[in-house]
Amino acid sequence: NLILGFFLIIYTVGCAGYEPIFKSKTLPLIISDYTIEGDKLLANKIYSPLNSLLKTNVGNEDLKKIDLIINVIKNKNISSKDAAGKILEYKININAKIEITNTMNNNEILNQNFLASVTYKAQDQYSDTLKLEKKTTDDLINKIYQDFLIKLSEKTLSQ
């Protein structure tokens, strides 16, 4: 029990300085203008959480005002078929081009393509295939959003 208690205390003290990576204080930005292009529904799934994250900074004097352009393109292709021509797998590719510029001096903060793709199996029921496609698409958008936040954090901390 003594050894277990010792390790528990060490473990607890080791976590004392924990801070989340995607904390809004690490991104001293505020969106002044934005443009959504391409697949607007998917682009809004990137813009909305970013906007919510950055709105917590309102009132801070040291914020950079930015212009944001998000262009998302989704492609769905047949990946494989059986001998009878029945579709077995689909492949989804999502390309999100995100551009961020500082409104004060028009300096480019970020201009990058974020790519994500995955293959998924066709289900017996078409409605199940559609549900799987939606879930897969949401997962890809979340991955792109996380990659984007990491890249944006790196860019804003290095400036």
Phi and psi in degrees as GROMACS dihedral restraints (atoms count N, CA, C in turn):
[ dihedral_restraints ]
;  ai    aj    ak    al  type     phi  dphi    fc
    3     4     5     6     1   -64.5    20    10
    4     5     6     7     1   -42.9    20    10
    6     7     8     9     1   -66.6    20    10
    7     8     9    10     1   -41.6    20    10
    9    10    11    12     1   -62.5    20    10
   10    11    12    13     1   -43.5    20    10
   12    13    14    15     1   -62.1    20    10
   13    14    15    16     1   -40.3    20    10
   15    16    17    18     1   -61.7    20    10
   16    17    18    19     1   -48.0    20    10
   18    19    20    21     1   -65.6    20    10
   19    20    21    22     1   -34.4    20    10
   21    22    23    24     1   -65.1    20    10
   22    23    24    25     1   -41.8    20    10
   24    25    26    27     1   -66.3    20    10
   25    26    27    28     1   -44.1    20    10
   27    28    29    30     1   -61.5    20    10
   28    29    30    31     1   -43.3    20    10
   30    31    32    33     1   -63.5    20    10
   31    32    33    34     1   -43.1    20    10
   33    34    35    36     1   -66.2    20    10
   34    35    36    37     1   -43.5    20    10
   36    37    38    39     1   -66.8    20    10
   37    38    39    40     1   -33.7    20    10
   39    40    41    42     1   -65.9    20    10
   40    41    42    43     1   -22.9    20    10
   42    43    44    45     1   -94.9    20    10
   43    44    45    46     1     4.8    20    10
   45    46    47    48     1   -64.2    20    10
   46    47    48    49     1   -32.0    20    10
   48    49    50    51     1   -94.9    20    10
   49    50    51    52     1    18.7    20    10
   51    52    53    54     1   -65.8    20    10
   52    53    54    55     1   132.1    20    10
   54    55    56    57     1  -138.1    20    10
   55    56    57    58     1   139.2    20    10
   57    58    59    60     1   -65.6    20    10
   58    59    60    61     1   147.8    20    10
   60    61    62    63     1   -66.4    20    10
   61    62    63    64     1   -42.6    20    10
   63    64    65    66     1   -93.2    20    10
   64    65    66    67     1    46.2    20    10
   66    67    68    69     1   -82.6    20    10
   67    68    69    70     1   137.0    20    10
   69    70    71    72     1   -65.6    20    10
   70    71    72    73     1   -23.6    20    10
   72    73    74    75     1   -67.6    20    10
   73    74    75    76     1   -21.5    20    10
   75    76    77    78     1   -81.2    20    10
   76    77    78    79     1   -10.6    20    10
   78    79    80    81     1  -118.0    20    10
   79    80    81    82     1    87.6    20    10
   81    82    83    84     1   -79.4    20    10
   82    83    84    85     1    63.2    20    10
   84    85    86    87     1  -129.2    20    10
   85    86    87    88     1   156.2    20    10
   87    88    89    90     1  -142.2    20    10
   88    89    90    91     1   136.1    20    10
   90    91    92    93     1   -82.0    20    10
   91    92    93    94     1   119.5    20    10
   93    94    95    96     1   -95.3    20    10
   94    95    96    97     1   -31.9    20    10
   96    97    98    99     1  -152.1    20    10
   97    98    99   100     1   146.7    20    10
   99   100   101   102     1  -144.0    20    10
  100   101   102   103     1   154.8    20    10
  102   103   104   105     1  -133.0    20    10
  103   104   105   106     1   133.4    20    10
  105   106   107   108     1  -112.7    20    10
  106   107   108   109     1   127.4    20    10
  108   109   110   111     1  -130.6    20    10
  109   110   111   112     1   165.5    20    10
  111   112   113   114     1    74.6    20    10
  112   113   114   115     1  -133.5    20    10
  114   115   116   117     1   -75.9    20    10
  115   116   117   118     1    97.3    20    10
  117   118   119   120     1   -63.7    20    10
  118   119   120   121     1   -35.6    20    10
  120   121   122   123     1   -62.7    20    10
  121   122   123   124     1   -46.2    20    10
  123   124   125   126     1   -70.8    20    10
  124   125   126   127     1   -37.8    20    10
  126   127   128   129     1   -64.0    20    10
  127   128   129   130     1   -37.1    20    10
  129   130   131   132     1   -67.1    20    10
  130   131   132   133     1   -26.0    20    10
  132   133   134   135     1   -71.7    20    10
  133   134   135   136     1   -16.2    20    10
  135   136   137   138     1   -92.3    20    10
  136   137   138   139     1   -43.1    20    10
  138   139   140   141     1   -67.9    20    10
  139   140   141   142     1   -45.0    20    10
  141   142   143   144     1   -58.9    20    10
  142   143   144   145     1   -50.2    20    10
  144   145   146   147     1   -67.0    20    10
  145   146   147   148     1   -32.0    20    10
  147   148   149   150     1   -65.7    20    10
  148   149   150   151     1   -44.7    20    10
  150   151   152   153     1   -61.8    20    10
  151   152   153   154     1   -43.4    20    10
  153   154   155   156     1   -62.2    20    10
  154   155   156   157     1   -41.0    20    10
  156   157   158   159     1   -63.5    20    10
  157   158   159   160     1   -44.0    20    10
  159   160   161   162     1   -78.0    20    10
  160   161   162   163     1   -21.8    20    10
  162   163   164   165     1   -66.1    20    10
  163   164   165   166     1   -21.0    20    10
  165   166   167   168     1   -70.6    20    10
  166   167   168   169     1   -11.7    20    10
  168   169   170   171     1   -86.2    20    10
  169   170   171   172     1    -7.6    20    10
  171   172   173   174     1   -56.7    20    10
  172   173   174   175     1   134.2    20    10
  174   175   176   177     1   102.7    20    10
  175   176   177   178     1   -18.0    20    10
  177   178   179   180     1   -77.5    20    10
  178   179   180   181     1   132.1    20    10
  180   181   182   183     1   -79.6    20    10
  181   182   183   184     1   -21.4    20    10
  183   184   185   186     1   -92.8    20    10
  184   185   186   187     1    26.5    20    10
  186   187   188   189     1   -87.0    20    10
  187   188   189   190     1   142.1    20    10
  189   190   191   192     1   -91.7    20    10
  190   191   192   193     1   131.0    20    10
  192   193   194   195     1   -85.8    20    10
  193   194   195   196     1   133.5    20    10
  195   196   197   198     1  -126.3    20    10
  196   197   198   199     1   154.3    20    10
  198   199   200   201     1  -105.1    20    10
  199   200   201   202     1   137.1    20    10
  201   202   203   204     1  -125.4    20    10
  202   203   204   205     1   131.1    20    10
  204   205   206   207     1  -124.4    20    10
  205   206   207   208     1   123.3    20    10
  207   208   209   210     1  -120.7    20    10
  208   209   210   211     1   123.4    20    10
  210   211   212   213     1  -125.0    20    10
  211   212   213   214     1   113.3    20    10
  213   214   215   216     1  -114.7    20    10
  214   215   216   217     1   131.2    20    10
  216   217   218   219     1  -124.1    20    10
  217   218   219   220     1   128.2    20    10
  219   220   221   222     1  -115.0    20    10
  220   221   222   223     1   131.2    20    10
  222   223   224   225     1  -122.9    20    10
  223   224   225   226     1   133.8    20    10
  225   226   227   228     1  -121.4    20    10
  226   227   228   229     1   123.0    20    10
  228   229   230   231     1  -127.1    20    10
  229   230   231   232     1   155.8    20    10
  231   232   233   234     1   -77.2    20    10
  232   233   234   235     1   127.5    20    10
  234   235   236   237     1   -93.7    20    10
  235   236   237   238     1   -39.9    20    10
  237   238   239   240     1  -154.9    20    10
  238   239   240   241     1   152.3    20    10
  240   241   242   243     1  -130.1    20    10
  241   242   243   244     1   157.6    20    10
  243   244   245   246     1   -87.2    20    10
  244   245   246   247     1  -176.9    20    10
  246   247   248   249     1   -63.7    20    10
  247   248   249   250     1   -29.0    20    10
  249   250   251   252     1   -82.9    20    10
  250   251   252   253     1    -5.3    20    10
  252   253   254   255     1    94.2    20    10
  253   254   255   256     1     4.2    20    10
  255   256   257   258     1   -75.5    20    10
  256   257   258   259     1   134.9    20    10
  258   259   260   261     1   -72.3    20    10
  259   260   261   262     1   128.8    20    10
  261   262   263   264     1  -103.4    20    10
  262   263   264   265     1   -37.8    20    10
  264   265   266   267     1  -142.4    20    10
  265   266   267   268     1   148.9    20    10
  267   268   269   270     1  -118.3    20    10
  268   269   270   271     1   155.8    20    10
  270   271   272   273     1  -124.5    20    10
  271   272   273   274     1   129.5    20    10
  273   274   275   276     1  -109.3    20    10
  274   275   276   277     1   129.4    20    10
  276   277   278   279     1  -117.1    20    10
  277   278   279   280     1   131.2    20    10
  279   280   281   282     1  -123.9    20    10
  280   281   282   283     1   127.8    20    10
  282   283   284   285     1  -118.9    20    10
  283   284   285   286     1   116.5    20    10
  285   286   287   288     1  -114.3    20    10
  286   287   288   289     1   115.1    20    10
  288   289   290   291     1   -98.3    20    10
  289   290   291   292     1   121.5    20    10
  291   292   293   294     1  -122.1    20    10
  292   293   294   295     1   125.8    20    10
  294   295   296   297     1  -120.8    20    10
  295   296   297   298     1   131.4    20    10
  297   298   299   300     1  -129.8    20    10
  298   299   300   301     1   128.5    20    10
  300   301   302   303     1  -127.6    20    10
  301   302   303   304     1   147.9    20    10
  303   304   305   306     1   -76.1    20    10
  304   305   306   307     1   124.9    20    10
  306   307   308   309     1   -71.4    20    10
  307   308   309   310     1   -25.3    20    10
  309   310   311   312     1   -71.9    20    10
  310   311   312   313     1   -42.8    20    10
  312   313   314   315     1  -124.4    20    10
  313   314   315   316     1     6.7    20    10
  315   316   317   318     1    57.4    20    10
  316   317   318   319     1    23.2    20    10
  318   319   320   321     1   -75.6    20    10
  319   320   321   322     1   139.5    20    10
  321   322   323   324     1   -79.6    20    10
  322   323   324   325     1   123.6    20    10
  324   325   326   327     1   -91.0    20    10
  325   326   327   328     1   -42.3    20    10
  327   328   329   330     1  -151.6    20    10
  328   329   330   331     1   136.5    20    10
  330   331   332   333     1  -147.6    20    10
  331   332   333   334     1    96.8    20    10
  333   334   335   336     1  -147.0    20    10
  334   335   336   337     1   148.8    20    10
  336   337   338   339     1   -94.9    20    10
  337   338   339   340     1   133.3    20    10
  339   340   341   342     1  -114.2    20    10
  340   341   342   343     1   120.1    20    10
  342   343   344   345     1  -111.9    20    10
  343   344   345   346     1   141.3    20    10
  345   346   347   348     1  -148.9    20    10
  346   347   348   349     1   141.7    20    10
  348   349   350   351     1  -149.7    20    10
  349   350   351   352     1   155.5    20    10
  351   352   353   354     1  -156.7    20    10
  352   353   354   355     1   152.1    20    10
  354   355   356   357     1  -108.9    20    10
  355   356   357   358     1   137.4    20    10
  357   358   359   360     1  -135.5    20    10
  358   359   360   361     1   153.4    20    10
  360   361   362   363     1   -83.1    20    10
  361   362   363   364     1   142.6    20    10
  363   364   365   366     1   -71.5    20    10
  364   365   366   367     1   137.9    20    10
  366   367   368   369     1   -92.2    20    10
  367   368   369   370     1   167.0    20    10
  369   370   371   372     1   -64.1    20    10
  370   371   372   373     1   -41.7    20    10
  372   373   374   375     1   -95.9    20    10
  373   374   375   376     1   135.1    20    10
  375   376   377   378     1   -61.9    20    10
  376   377   378   379     1   -37.3    20    10
  378   379   380   381     1   -64.3    20    10
  379   380   381   382     1   -34.8    20    10
  381   382   383   384     1   -67.9    20    10
  382   383   384   385     1   -35.8    20    10
  384   385   386   387     1   -64.6    20    10
  385   386   387   388     1   -41.2    20    10
  387   388   389   390     1   -64.8    20    10
  388   389   390   391     1   -40.8    20    10
  390   391   392   393     1   -63.0    20    10
  391   392   393   394     1   -42.0    20    10
  393   394   395   396     1   -65.9    20    10
  394   395   396   397     1   -38.1    20    10
  396   397   398   399     1   -63.0    20    10
  397   398   399   400     1   -44.0    20    10
  399   400   401   402     1   -62.6    20    10
  400   401   402   403     1   -45.3    20    10
  402   403   404   405     1   -64.3    20    10
  403   404   405   406     1   -42.3    20    10
  405   406   407   408     1   -63.0    20    10
  406   407   408   409     1   -42.7    20    10
  408   409   410   411     1   -63.1    20    10
  409   410   411   412     1   -44.4    20    10
  411   412   413   414     1   -61.2    20    10
  412   413   414   415     1   -41.1    20    10
  414   415   416   417     1   -63.0    20    10
  415   416   417   418     1   -41.1    20    10
  417   418   419   420     1   -66.0    20    10
  418   419   420   421     1   -41.3    20    10
  420   421   422   423     1   -64.0    20    10
  421   422   423   424     1   -41.0    20    10
  423   424   425   426     1   -63.4    20    10
  424   425   426   427     1   -39.1    20    10
  426   427   428   429     1   -64.0    20    10
  427   428   429   430     1   -44.2    20    10
  429   430   431   432     1   -62.1    20    10
  430   431   432   433     1   -42.7    20    10
  432   433   434   435     1   -61.0    20    10
  433   434   435   436     1   -43.7    20    10
  435   436   437   438     1   -65.6    20    10
  436   437   438   439     1   -43.1    20    10
  438   439   440   441     1   -61.5    20    10
  439   440   441   442     1   -40.4    20    10
  441   442   443   444     1   -62.8    20    10
  442   443   444   445     1   -45.0    20    10
  444   445   446   447     1   -63.1    20    10
  445   446   447   448     1   -39.8    20    10
  447   448   449   450     1   -62.9    20    10
  448   449   450   451     1   -45.9    20    10
  450   451   452   453     1   -64.6    20    10
  451   452   453   454     1   -40.5    20    10
  453   454   455   456     1   -66.2    20    10
  454   455   456   457     1   -39.6    20    10
  456   457   458   459     1   -61.8    20    10
  457   458   459   460     1   -43.5    20    10
  459   460   461   462     1   -61.5    20    10
  460   461   462   463     1   -43.5    20    10
  462   463   464   465     1   -67.1    20    10
  463   464   465   466     1   -43.1    20    10
  465   466   467   468     1   -74.3    20    10
  466   467   468   469     1   -30.7    20    10
  468   469   470   471     1   -75.0    20    10
  469   470   471   472     1   -27.5    20    10
  471   472   473   474     1   -82.5    20    10
  472   473   474   475     1   -11.4    20    10
